[in-house]
């Protein structure tokens, strides 16, 4: 696969991942407002940290992944002028390492979710067409 094709593929992959926006993640988080605290823990797993201020408990979940890319080798072009050869490299992408993360904090009062906030570069909601996707709205939880 040529450098140009690899770069185009990388661009398409980034665009597709951007289709699942923070707006969709926000929508997914909003389905937890009104849910019982224990349902939140069952759905999200063990919190990264919790703390309480007054009568509000804050439960934070953090997901973090380190990724690396192998890069793309450049293309080379050799030019001959007389008996002198000159080779130049074009394109290529250096290998890289990065971190994808999302931190979501839910606010709990009287054992019910009353709000939330999130931040990060990888706050992505599950795809609704996924057969394992189950929206968690206050109306769908058995009290």
PyMOL commands that set and color helices and strands:
alter all, ss='L'
color gray80, all
select helices_A, chain A and resi 3-18+22-30+37-44+138-140
alter helices_A, ss='H'
color red, helices_A
select strands_A, chain A and resi 49-53+56-69+75-81+84-90+96-109+112-120
alter strands_A, ss='S'
color yellow, strands_A
deselect
rebuild
show_as cartoon
